[in-house]
């Protein structure tokens, strides 16, 4: 039995787009393998081995995405009054303001401001309201954030 993964609608759409792109690459990779095979001895044919590696990666990622899509539970943001999956939040600490989107673990990308609902930071904000203060343990101590916006 597989574990259900939480995704936002945006995350699901992005996975479907990647899946379509990867499936479209199949024919080109097969053509590369065929062309490389025509060059002769496969044991020393770098182009052939590179194309096969590319095919393996592509097919592996296709399988991974198909499983994610099959097992995904799409979570719609329920309200602007509580932080949930799909919420965009603006928070303030003593010295700065930050903006994050709370997303499922499979679509988390902190460099893009998308934090996982399963991360310590994400868990701390789930269920909180506007103007709530959240005290979070970080490696250098504790930090307090105030929720300024939920959308």
Order of alpha helices (4+ residues) and beta strands (2+ residues): beta-alpha-alpha-beta-beta-beta-beta-alpha-beta-beta
